[in-house]
Amino acid sequence: MKTFSILKGVGISILSLTLLHVTGVAQQQNLPKDAKPGASQSEAEGPTAKKEAQIDPAAKELLQNVQQAYNNLKAAELSGQVSVNIDAASMQEKTNQQFTSSFQAPNKFRHDAEGALTVGSNGDKAYVFNETANSYAWLDTPDEKGSMQELPAVIPQILQTQNPSLLFALSTNSVQEVAESFGRVKKLEDEKIGGKAYPGLEFTSEENRGRMVMRVDPETHLVRQFTIDFKSSLEESGATDVKAANVVVDYSRINTQQNFAENHFAWTPPKDAMDLREAAGAQRPTEAKQTMTGKVAPDFTLPDLDGKKVSLADMKGQVVVLDFWATWCPPCVKSLPIVAQVYQENKDKQVKVFAVNLREDKQKVEAFLDKQNLDIPVLLDKDGSIAKLYNVEAIPQTVVIGPDGRIQSVSVGAGPNVGEELRTAIQSAKTETEKE
């Protein structure tokens, strides 16, 4: 689904970069299986001094009421729609995404959005499920409500763009942290939504990162609507003739009197689904490895991030590495920096290395590479057709093709020796061809 792709391309999320600063998502994405969910690079380096937010007196009471409402929330059913509207010379996007969610204190929840990942927690473990790829991951989660930094990184990463109110419910002091990240908060006049008046809070920053308006339900003090205007940020990124650039998260249903059945938050992965954590721990034999090794590699033509067409046929006589991956896949996030390092080591040695992204748009991939500071050629397999040719049934899957055009090795997962194994496979591909 295209929703949020352009936003991420210019570095804007639902809270206009704010929650990314708060959660430290980039530092936590590579956590090993047994790592503490809250551990991040920033914590290891020591605390960073926070600048006190400039909050108007009129806004302070409402802000405190909102924070208290989320801290005291026992249960809730939240549903609504996320709308993106971008009208500029170089980009057009107008999309709507429906979502439903439920929450029970302190840490049980489920969030479903059409065309997106399912994320939830049964109280003991959190999980992320990708229906399209039929893959999932179990994640450690705090027993009690804590800061956003203590949540598994993928949870705020998903909820910040799809359901920020649920993210507020799952963490303490999150509303105040958002205010501190923006820097300036003031109270707005009431505005009617569906015939009912809602007070508002406006969040802005000195850096002009955008403007967020939070409309608050006067009865529950939970957020009724988020509106992000990032027109100035889009113009700063180079966009021209920007007529509109905004995102609205509208909660059409807020039910805080919901009593959930005992098994409401239970979740069991489909029997044939792949456990991504298991794949990260060890490379597994797959059908691709068993059936494709030694065979002529299927030819393909795919666009790179600049739109240039890249064909396998044009690279005969060189070793070619194809690493199939996606930004949502934890083992891929773990292994891609290693593959990028191998690319840097071999880019002048008749070795071509490509990270073949599956079913994601250019803007999302570019934003991910920029955030992870990765330099590696990327090909876009937008419909997954090339992955199907290479029998990709789990990712990351890395294929090494010899100079003769035959597949020399296939590996799946992100084991502890993935870098050395890839280097060995590349050298072996060179050697085997030289023998012939």
Secondary structure by P-SEA (a helix, b strand, c coil): cccaaaaaaaccccccaaaaaaacccccccccccccccccccccccbbbbccccccccaaaaaaaaaaaaaacccbbbbbbbbbbbbccccccccccccccccccccccccccccbbbbbccccccccccccccbbbbbbbbccccccccccaaaaaaaaaccaaaaaaaccaaaaaaaaaacbbbbbcccccccbbbbbbbbbcccccbbbbbbbccccccccbbbbbaaaaaaaaccccccccccccccccccccccccccccccccccccccaaaaaaccccccccccccccccccccccccccbbbbccccccbbbbbbbbccccaaaaacaaaaaaaaaacccccbbbbbccccccaaaaaaaaaaaccbbbbbbcccaaaaaaaccccccbbbbbcccccccccccccccaaaaaaaaaaaaaaaaaaac
